[in-house]
Structures are given as C-alpha cells and as structure tokens.
Amino acid sequence: MIKTQSMSFAIVLLLASVAVADHYDVYLLAGQSNMDGRGRIDNLTQEQRQPIDEVIIYYRNVPFDSGGWQPLGPGFSIPPKHKTGVPSSTFGPELSFAYVMRQHDTDQKIAIIKGSKGGTSLRVDWDPGEAGTPETQGQRYRDFIETISMASNDLEARGDTYAIRGMLWHQGESDSRSSTETYQRRLNALISRIREDTGVEDLPIIVGEVFDNQKRDSVRKAIRAVGTSHPTLGFVTSEGTTTWDAGTHFDAASQWLMGQRYGEQMLRLQGKAVEAVSADLEN
C-alpha cells in the first residue's frame, strides 16, 4: 500500500512538472551603450515602468548579471560608475520591444537574452574571430555566446522549451572612425558567426542606426546597407530621436521609440502585420 501511494505521488509530481513547462520565443540583444540602455527610468510613465506579463530576461554585462532569469522590467542596464548590479536607474530597448511583441500576440511567452556593454567596439570587443576558436574572438563576443549557452541551459533545466526567433544589434559609436566598407564587412561577419554559433541559419537580425552627430556618417551608412541587404535582415532608423548628452545616448523617449521600432521591424521580418501594433505611451 505504501509503495502504491509512493508511485502515485511520483506520478502526480511528474504530471505537475509537465503541466508547468512553458515554451518561449527567445530574442537575443547585443551591442554597446545604447543597447545596454541609458534612458532614465524616472522619465518613464508609471505604465511603462510595470513588468511586462509573460516576458523574462537573462542579462549579463560582465561582471554584472541578473542572477538568472527574471521578469522583465526596467533596470537591466549598467550605466557608467554603477557598482551595485541590477536593477539600475536606466533601461534599454528591451522594454518597448517586448511591449510591441506581446501586444501583437498576447499568448506567446517571450524570453530575452541580453548581453551588452558600453564603450565596446566591433573591431576588437565584438570581433567574432574564427569559428570554434575563442582565443581569436573578442571578449564581449565570447561573453555573449557564453550568456546564450547559460540562459538556454537554465531554460532547459526548468523543463521549458524555446526557439531563438531573432536578434537585435545596436552598436557603432565606438567604430565611428571605421570606413563604411570596413564596418559593413565586420558586421556581416558578426551576423554570419552568430547564426553559425546559434545553429539558426536564417536567424532574423535587425541592426539599429546610431545617432547622427555629424561624425558617424560612414558607420551609419554601413548599418543601413547591411540591414537592407537581405529579407532576413532588418534596419531601424534613429531619425527623429534625441539624446540627453552631446549626441550619443538616447533619452528615455527615444530609447522607448527605438525599442518600439525594433519590435515592429521584427514583426515585419516574421511576415506579420504591424498596422495595429503600437507601444505609443507618451513620456
């Protein structure tokens, strides 16, 4: 009798674990400070500050991290001189990106893997190097691939399933002296290697335009060229944005706008209608 009860209890536990398993659409976010996010949370509305239902985030900005998967809300960003980890006083494009994606499909759970660090270059830090040889790769690229692996393993350990659906890239300020041809070549190499390392051959990847401070024309031209070069790639303009400093870091309203544009562009790459999609919450 005791044995039968034990078996019944084990079956109940097994069924319970199966019942709570979730499936996530995973989106990768990578880049430097404007991907990490420098918009101030205190400039968001109360609605914009709320955690977004059914969205989780795994964030690493070595040596800081989110401590595993967390509900998505503001603060997964490490501004300069910040020493206490997350949540911080700033936010990135993940908030309004997730808002748009969830507004389009409220049934789909979303998991964001974000690896970003201010002041980093594609020339050195994000250099994808040679496949399977980490010693040829930049430290931030190695960190990001490691982050993807760690986050994926944690989802599997929870019993969840997932599919990597797309990637957002926002970087270029640190490469502003590169020629258009050089940055374009390096960005295409990064895209190819990310697809190879994730095992998603046609992974939709959207590249964001850096702010126009009159000194980044070559990089801006390269970002646009890459993002408009193939149906599996997307481009997000920074037109109409503003910064809180001397022409580099998006303010809260523009950070929110860029995330919204990323979301709408991702939906377009996925062949979904975006006319009714909006994350138009006024700052």
C-alpha positions in Angstrom: 0.0 0.0 0.0 2.8 2.4 0.9 4.6 1.5 -2.4 1.4 2.2 -4.4 1.0 5.6 -2.7 4.6 6.5 -3.4 4.2 5.6 -7.0 1.0 7.6 -7.3 2.7 10.6 -5.6 5.6 10.4 -8.1 3.2 10.3 -11.0 1.5 13.4 -9.7 4.8 15.2 -9.4 5.8 14.2 -12.9 2.5 15.4 -14.3 2.8 18.7 -12.4 6.2 19.3 -13.8 5.0 18.7 -17.3 2.0 20.9 -16.8 4.0 24.0 -15.8 6.5 23.7 -18.6 6.4 26.7 -20.9 7.5 27.4 -24.5 9.4 30.7 -25.1 10.3 32.7 -28.2 13.8 33.8 -27.5 15.3 37.1 -28.7 18.9 38.0 -28.5 20.0 41.6 -27.7 23.6 42.7 -28.1 25.7 45.8 -28.6 27.2 48.7 -26.7 25.7 51.5 -24.5 22.5 52.3 -26.5 21.6 48.6 -26.4 22.5 48.3 -22.8 20.4 51.4 -22.3 20.9 54.9 -20.9 17.3 56.1 -20.8 16.4 57.1 -17.3 13.6 55.1 -15.6 12.4 58.2 -13.7 11.4 59.7 -17.1 9.0 56.8 -17.8 5.4 56.8 -17.1 4.0 54.5 -14.4 2.6 52.2 -17.1 5.9 52.0 -18.8 7.7 51.0 -15.6 5.5 48.0 -15.0 6.8 44.4 -15.5 5.6 43.0 -18.8 3.4 39.9 -18.5 4.9 36.6 -19.7 8.3 38.1 -20.6 11.5 37.1 -18.8 15.1 38.4 -19.3 18.5 36.9 -18.7 21.0 39.8 -18.6 24.8 39.8 -18.5 27.1 42.8 -18.5 30.2 41.1 -17.1 31.0 41.3 -14.2 27.3 42.1 -13.6 24.3 39.9 -14.3 20.6 39.4 -13.5 21.2 36.3 -11.3 19.4 34.1 -13.8 16.0 34.5 -15.5 14.0 37.4 -14.1 10.6 39.0 -15.0 11.2 41.8 -17.5 11.0 45.3 -16.1 13.2 48.5 -16.1 16.7 48.4 -14.8 18.6 45.7 -16.8 21.3 48.1 -17.7 24.7 49.1 -16.2 25.4 52.9 -16.6 29.0 54.2 -16.0 30.2 54.2 -12.4 27.3 51.9 -11.4 28.6 49.5 -8.8 25.5 47.8 -7.2 24.3 45.5 -10.0 20.7 45.4 -11.3 18.2 46.8 -11.2 19.7 50.1 -12.0 18.3 53.6 -12.8 18.4 53.1 -16.6 16.7 50.9 -19.2 17.3 49.7 -22.8 15.2 48.9 -25.9 14.0 45.6 -24.5 11.0 47.2 -22.7 9.2 48.6 -25.6 10.4 45.8 -27.9 8.7 43.3 -25.7 5.7 45.5 -25.3 5.2 45.5 -29.1 5.7 41.8 -29.5 3.3 41.0 -26.7 0.7 43.4 -28.0 0.8 41.5 -31.3 0.4 38.1 -29.7 -0.6 38.0 -26.0 -0.5 34.2 -25.9 3.2 33.9 -26.8 5.7 33.9 -23.9 9.0 35.8 -24.6 12.5 35.3 -23.2 15.1 38.0 -23.8 18.8 37.1 -23.6 20.7 40.4 -23.4 24.5 40.8 -23.4 25.7 44.4 -23.8 28.4 46.7 -22.6 29.0 50.4 -23.1 32.1 51.7 -24.9 32.8 48.4 -26.8 33.8 48.1 -30.4 33.1 45.7 -33.2 36.7 46.0 -34.3 38.0 44.5 -31.0 35.5 43.6 -28.3 32.8 42.0 -30.6 35.1 40.5 -33.1 33.7 37.0 -33.9 37.1 35.7 -34.9 37.2 32.2 -36.2 34.6 29.5 -35.6 35.4 27.3 -32.6 38.5 29.2 -31.6 37.6 31.5 -28.7 41.2 32.8 -28.5 40.6 34.6 -31.8 37.4 36.2 -30.6 36.8 39.5 -28.8 35.9 39.3 -25.1 32.4 40.6 -25.5 31.6 38.2 -28.2 32.9 35.3 -26.1 30.8 36.6 -23.2 27.7 36.8 -25.3 28.0 33.3 -26.7 28.5 32.1 -23.1 25.5 34.0 -22.0 23.3 32.4 -24.6 24.5 29.0 -23.5 24.0 29.7 -19.8 20.5 31.1 -20.4 19.5 28.3 -22.7 20.7 25.7 -20.2 18.7 27.3 -17.5 15.5 27.2 -19.5 16.0 23.6 -20.2 16.8 22.9 -16.5 13.4 24.4 -15.7 11.7 22.0 -18.1 10.9 24.8 -20.6 11.3 24.6 -24.4 12.3 27.5 -26.6 13.2 28.7 -30.1 15.6 31.5 -31.0 13.4 33.8 -33.1 15.6 36.8 -33.7 18.4 39.2 -32.7 18.7 43.0 -32.2 22.1 44.7 -32.6 22.8 48.3 -31.7 26.4 49.4 -31.8 28.7 51.6 -33.8 29.6 54.6 -31.8 33.0 53.1 -30.8 33.7 52.3 -34.5 32.9 55.8 -35.9 36.4 56.0 -37.4 35.9 52.9 -39.5 35.2 53.2 -43.2 31.8 52.2 -44.5 33.3 49.1 -46.2 35.2 48.0 -43.1 32.3 48.3 -40.7 30.0 46.6 -43.2 32.4 43.7 -43.6 32.8 43.3 -39.9 29.1 43.5 -39.2 28.3 40.9 -41.9 31.0 38.6 -40.3 29.3 39.0 -36.9 25.9 38.1 -38.3 27.2 35.0 -40.1 29.0 33.8 -36.9 26.0 34.4 -34.7 23.9 32.4 -37.0 26.5 29.6 -37.1 27.0 29.6 -33.3 23.3 29.6 -32.5 22.5 27.0 -35.2 19.8 29.2 -36.7 20.8 29.6 -40.3 18.4 32.3 -41.3 18.0 34.0 -37.9 16.3 37.3 -38.4 18.7 40.1 -37.3 17.8 43.8 -37.0 20.5 46.4 -36.8 19.9 49.8 -35.3 21.2 53.1 -36.6 23.4 55.1 -34.3 22.5 58.7 -33.6 23.6 61.3 -36.2 26.0 63.6 -34.5 27.6 64.6 -37.9 30.7 62.4 -37.2 29.3 58.9 -37.8 28.3 59.0 -41.5 30.4 56.0 -42.6 29.1 53.7 -39.8 25.6 54.9 -40.3 25.8 54.2 -44.0 27.2 50.7 -43.3 24.5 49.8 -40.8 21.8 50.8 -43.2 23.4 48.9 -46.1 23.6 45.7 -44.0 20.1 46.0 -42.6 18.5 46.5 -46.0 20.6 43.9 -47.9 18.6 40.7 -47.4 15.0 39.7 -46.5 16.2 38.1 -43.2 17.8 41.3 -42.1 16.2 44.5 -40.9 17.1 48.1 -40.3 15.9 50.5 -37.7 16.4 54.2 -38.2 17.3 56.7 -35.5 15.6 59.5 -37.4 13.7 61.8 -35.1 15.4 60.7 -31.9 17.0 62.9 -29.3 19.8 62.4 -26.8 20.3 63.6 -23.2 24.0 64.2 -23.8 26.1 65.7 -26.6 24.7 63.5 -29.4 25.3 59.9 -28.3 22.9 58.4 -25.8 19.2 58.2 -26.4 17.0 59.9 -23.8 14.1 58.0 -22.3 11.6 58.9 -25.0 13.9 58.0 -27.8 15.1 54.8 -26.1 11.4 53.8 -25.9 10.9 54.8 -29.6 13.9 52.7 -30.8 12.6 49.6 -28.9 9.2 50.1 -30.5 10.8 50.3 -33.9 12.8 47.2 -33.3 9.6 45.3 -32.4 7.6 46.5 -35.4 10.6 45.6 -37.7 10.8 42.2 -36.2 7.2 41.6 -36.8 7.7 42.6 -40.4 10.6 40.2 -40.8 8.3 37.5 -39.4 5.7 38.3 -42.1 3.2 39.7 -39.5 1.0 42.7 -40.0 2.0 45.7 -37.9 -0.6 48.3 -38.7 -2.5 47.7 -35.4 0.6 47.4 -33.3 1.7 50.3 -31.2 3.6 51.0 -28.0 2.7 54.6 -28.1 3.0 55.6 -24.5 3.9 59.2 -24.1 6.8 60.3 -21.9 
